[in-house]
């Protein structure tokens, strides 16, 4: 019951009721990534391409899509990562989540969220003024 209410009233927890119905009706499961996100395709979008979407395991966070799946879901490549012919590129790195808004986010010296003081200005910077 809790899962049903969560899907009915929130959009940020995995999937909504509308997405569940659309996936049941049109979706063909393509694969799953290492964190548990499930990828689907089915139907035609407004540009005439096959529609692709993801059902997130937990919160809906776009930065939680690994590089191989990101390329597939945005139609950059035709082969999804579970395909036998898929080979990751040398430059692809393991996924790292977006930490913005979390306690682990980067906070420079002088931020109101840290107890560190901002470094003193050295005076070697001259601001631009019109006409100079």
Secondary structure, DSSP 8 states (H G I E B T S, - for coil): -HHHHHHHH-SSBS--HHHHHHHHHH-EEEEE-TTS-EEEEEEE-TTSSEEEEEE-SSB--GGGS-HHHHHHHTTS-SS-TTSTT----TT--------TTSTTS---TT-TTSS-------S------TT-
